Amino acid sequence: MSYPKADAELVIWYKNFSQKFATHAPTLGFTAADVSAVQADAAMLDYLIGDLLPTYQSALQARTAYKNVIKDGPIGVAGGNPPGAPVTGAAPATVEPGIVPRLRRLIQRIKSAPNYTQAVGEDLDLIGPEKNAPGDDITAKPVPKAFALPGSHVQIEFNKGGFDGVSIEGRREGETAWTPLGIDLYSPFIDTRPPAQNGMPEVREYRLRYLLRDEATGQWSDIVSVTTMP
């Protein structure tokens, strides 16, 4: 393999690669500036994919849910205050566009270095068996998180783990059957169902399963529960 193509996997891979590249760089003929450039790219990728984008995606979903409850009601439900401004971590130093193209060129330089060996390639995770396609992992299951929002809405966050999306089911306290709530290709998912009793909090449970090309695959997630805010 060379590097993962999916964003979430690439972030993890690049962080590990940047740490090990610093160790092998002198032997392979790379400079301290080369190491610093790789570490800067890794930090920016981690910030963009692991922090900035999901934070603002979540903020947009929360604002949409708040807008809906204020606009459409139902009357008598407490809407609460508007969601606060999204907060991300401190941004790393800016880098030039083209992190992945730079990575491809760097890998070519590494493999062409006189002191490059198979052991180095394996340590940098540049060679080795190709990873199985996501659908081959029958044990895969999402790891969701659920958060109460104003208006009895619930925000469910998940990581796609290389799959296309998730199927989501829910049930209220006391129910035995699961209710399909839909599918989502991007985290988070917002459950906008009204409460069973108007103006009352209730306990809701959720479970998720991965989707690959519109087909459910893997196992159901562990059940997560949350108490709604009227």
Long-range contacts (C-beta under 8 A, 24 or more apart in sequence): 1-125, 1-126, 1-127, 1-128, 1-129, 1-130, 1-131, 2-104, 2-107, 2-126, 3-103, 3-107, 3-125, 3-126, 4-131, 4-162, 6-160, 6-162, 7-49, 8-49, 8-159, 8-160, 8-161, 8-162, 9-162, 10-45, 10-49, 10-100, 11-45, 11-46, 11-49, 11-50, 13-125, 14-41, 14-42, 14-45, 14-46, 14-103, 15-42, 15-46, 16-125, 17-42, 17-124, 17-125, 18-42, 20-123, 20-124, 20-125, 21-124, 24-120, 24-123, 24-124, 27-115, 27-120, 28-110, 28-113, 28-115, 28-116, 28-120, 29-113, 29-114, 29-115, 30-109, 30-113, 34-106, 37-95, 37-102, 38-106, 40-92, 40-93, 40-95, 41-95, 41-99, 41-102, 41-103, 43-92, 43-93, 44-92, 44-93, 44-94, 44-95, 44-99, 45-99, 47-88, 47-89, 47-91, 47-92, 51-88, 51-89, 52-88, 52-91, 54-157, 54-187, 55-86, 55-87, 55-88, 56-86, 57-186, 57-187, 57-188, 58-86, 58-155, 58-157, 58-187, 58-188, 59-83, 59-85, 59-86, 61-155, 61-188, 61-189, 61-190, 62-149, 62-155, 62-190, 64-190, 65-149, 65-150, 65-151, 65-153, 65-155, 65-190, 65-192, 66-149, 66-150, 66-151, 68-151, 68-192, 69-150, 69-151, 69-153, 69-192, 74-194, 74-198, 76-198, 76-199, 77-151, 77-152, 77-194, 77-198, 77-199, 77-230, 78-150, 78-151, 78-199, 78-229, 78-230, 79-150, 79-151, 80-150, 80-151, 80-229, 81-150, 134-161, 134-162, 134-163, 134-210, 134-212, 134-217, 135-163, 135-212, 135-215, 135-217, 137-218, 138-217, 138-218, 138-219, 139-218, 139-219, 140-210, 140-217, 140-218, 140-219, 141-208, 141-209, 141-210, 141-218, 141-219, 141-220, 141-221, 141-222, 142-166, 142-208, 142-209, 142-210, 142-221, 143-221, 143-222, 144-206, 144-207, 144-208, 144-221, 144-224, 145-224, 146-204, 146-206, 146-224, 146-225, 146-226, 147-226, 148-226, 148-227, 148-228, 148-229, 149-190, 149-229, 150-229, 151-229, 151-230, 152-193, 152-194, 152-195, 152-201, 152-202, 152-228, 152-229, 152-230, 153-190, 153-191, 153-192, 153-228, 154-190, 154-191, 154-204, 154-206, 154-226, 154-228, 155-188, 155-189, 155-190, 155-191, 156-187, 156-188, 156-189, 156-190, 156-191, 156-206, 156-208, 156-224, 157-187, 157-188, 158-184, 158-187, 158-188, 158-189, 158-208, 158-221, 159-187, 160-185, 160-187, 160-210, 161-210, 163-210, 163-211, 163-212, 163-217, 163-218, 164-211, 164-212, 164-213, 164-214, 165-210, 165-211, 166-208, 166-209, 166-210, 166-211, 167-208, 167-209, 167-210, 167-211, 167-216, 168-206, 168-207, 168-208, 169-206, 169-207, 169-208, 170-204, 170-205, 170-206, 170-207, 171-204, 171-205, 172-196, 172-202, 172-203, 172-204, 172-205, 173-202, 173-203, 173-204, 173-205, 178-207, 181-206, 183-211, 195-228, 195-230, 199-230, 200-230, 201-227, 201-228, 201-229, 201-230, 202-227, 202-228, 203-227, 203-228, 204-228
